[in-house]
């Protein structure tokens, strides 16, 4: 009697998996087909669930709107700067936390977590004032700096746990085989940590690409895409919003798609 | 040329002295085993030699160079780790080639060396695999091949066989021994397995509590333990230790040894024993078992009989002491039966009860000396 029960369990698992997939994919799908539909099709009711009126009409309206292309570029720049800075600082910091016992390592880790305890709203005014005083308000560097501040603590914690999972003996073996401390890190520990570092990079990218509050607060003319859309939201037509939604959504999916092989540790099992 | 010398090496972890003043000289191309229970500092000592730990005091010499402050890569060593430490993100080939590439060898030379190392360890057909596709024994071979490929003058092995199952360990032990004889490297081998140490080493350094308590060739260490720790740690079963008193019998050099279960005559020199509280140490195979009383025998009662195939191991109660005695495999003294034990005087090792150190009377003979003659 064990077999039928096993089959029922499997069936339930599939039903649950399908339900979750539909829950996640349905809005993505609807936004995507709307973004690539004719103007009329967007307003159509009842909605046609198949992509019947494909066109670039909505997309062109969105891209030709004032400031959209510029803000898209700025978003890309902010994302690149944030990821580079986050991984550049966060990976070594995570490595240090995982490998070395130093005074204050535990309080440091606690401090990292506690930075997430302050909602941005509370520090919004002082942050804006500070930016004005320093003179980095309304620049993409200022926005990137804020995004680094949001994402760095988690990057450090994630990479620390990744490095902690890689045996130090591997690096020691590399050192006895002719590596310096640093080349043992770069040739052995870092390649093995890539899946985790990639996961951290995705987290950073999705956060900075979609972050709207700080971007809207700290910029006025040089807005990133979410900030730009926020400002135009109540005055823009539905196709504009859907096309914008697609732009906020798609890059994250594309990045995850290309980086996913690093997310699953495939060493040896050889997925090919 | 790569002799190794430790001079007064100390290594502390906090207040714990892991290595507590070690002096040791290893000759060029010698195979020395560091043997001791876990926590005795043997691995730490090895890591000090590899440069993976900094010594707190003392000097480490490799060849004619003071290596104390050199990083591992400048010490011309190769090391096999207990966990094998085979790089999981590289194929076996690249693992073995790793050290050679770091030395910037030519590609053809690397290829040749990788293949010859692999063939020595019979892993040629595994060169295209990743570590996770290998069994424990295969990983072990990769680790040894990788260490050998660099042709380092000093080869360090940290319990290389301890993660293998018993049968494989036995096989690998013999293979490793043969292999290392063909290399020109000075080898330091760490193990807690005394059989491994006895069977492989040119010399054994027995360690306890951060110190080397005895250094000698395997048979010396087995037959003439420097103290009760070595006697108890090496050999299976461990050496028997019985509380004893020795009294002169009033006739020149002879003396009587009194145990809790009886007494017997000693011959030879016993003067050195005077003034010590004594422990009588004797190996299980140095005790003869008789079924009837006679002069010079001590009575005992068999408690347990363990047939082990190659010999039978008896646990014998003798007065207040319990002894392990090994007898021929065709002899089966029944439990609870009385036996009479002959403690070979020449095979008795006297220890000071307070210090645990051996007392030399000058009349010990090595069981192995006679064994060597007869074979």
Contacts between the chains, C-beta under 8 A, distances in Angstrom:
chain1	res1	chain2	res2	distance
A	167	B	83	6.5
A	167	B	85	7.0
A	169	B	81	5.2
A	169	B	83	5.3
A	169	B	85	4.5
A	170	B	85	5.2
A	170	B	87	6.1
A	170	B	88	7.8
A	172	B	50	7.9
A	172	B	52	5.3
A	172	B	72	7.6
A	172	B	79	7.9
A	172	B	81	7.2
A	172	B	85	7.1
A	173	B	79	7.0
A	173	B	81	5.8
A	173	B	85	3.8
A	173	B	87	7.5
A	174	B	87	7.6
A	174	B	98	7.2
A	175	B	51	7.7
A	175	B	52	7.1
A	175	B	71	7.2
A	175	B	72	4.3
A	175	B	73	6.1
A	176	B	50	5.8
A	176	B	51	7.9
A	176	B	52	7.5
A	176	B	72	4.9
A	176	B	73	7.4
A	176	B	77	6.1
A	176	B	78	6.3
A	176	B	79	4.3
A	176	B	156	7.8
A	177	B	73	7.7
A	177	B	78	7.2
A	177	B	98	5.3
A	177	B	99	3.7
A	177	B	102	5.8
A	177	B	146	7.2
A	177	B	150	6.6
A	178	B	73	4.7
A	178	B	99	5.5
A	178	B	102	3.1
A	178	B	103	5.9
A	178	B	150	7.5
A	179	B	73	6.2
A	179	B	102	6.1
A	180	B	71	6.8
A	180	B	73	6.4
A	181	B	71	7.5
A	183	B	102	7.9
A	188	B	87	6.0
A	188	B	89	7.8
A	191	B	89	4.9
A	192	B	88	6.6
A	192	B	89	5.5
A	267	B	88	4.9
A	267	B	89	5.2
A	267	B	130	6.0
A	267	B	131	7.8
A	267	B	132	6.5
A	268	B	88	6.2
A	268	B	129	7.9
A	268	B	130	3.4
A	268	B	131	6.1
A	268	B	132	3.0
A	268	B	133	5.6
A	269	B	132	6.5
A	270	B	130	6.9
